[in-house]
Amino acid sequence: MVMTLAKRLAEMGFGLVATGGTARVLERHGMTVEVIHKVGAGYRPNVVDLMKRGEIALVFNTPEDGRARKDSALIRRTAVAQQIPYYLTVDGIQAAIGAIEALLKEEQGATSLQEYHRG
């Protein structure tokens, strides 16, 4: 699932940034990925650095372990402070990517409630 979502982003022209394990999986599937350090590893650059420099447009973060959850809190705070959309769940990520695809296809438009409920 995550692989499919990453491919959709890459196909829309987004660059992908990931930490080691995720980057290796994406690269094995033929995607180009910028590898960065985990926030808590103490090395730079990490995603917080890139967000503060304006190099990140969207954050998709699915933390799994305790250290990742601590990193996630800092990433989330930085995303909010920098006004960067932040998604924590696969469902949220899917919805965001679908919305971006629709915008790029210029499928946006207004539909009245009456149009939804015509019988």
CORGI-V214864 format. One record per backbone hydrogen bond with DSSP energy under -1.0 kcal/mol. NH is the residue of the N-H (numbers start at 1). CO is the residue of the C=O. Records with the same first field share a line. If there is no record, write none. Layout:
NH->CO ; CO
//
This chain:
5->1
6->2
7->3
8->4
9->5
10->6
11->7
12->8
13->10
14->9
18->34
23->19
24->20
25->21
26->22
27->23
28->24
30->27
31->26
34->16
36->18
37->45
41->38
50->46
51->47
52->48
53->49
54->51
55->50
59->85
61->87
69->65
70->66
71->67
72->68
73->69
74->70
75->71
76->72
77->73
78->74
79->75
80->76
81->77
82->78
83->80
84->79
87->59
93->89
94->90
95->91
96->92
97->93
98->94
99->95
100->96
101->97
102->98
103->99
104->100
105->101
106->103
107->102
116->112
117->113
//
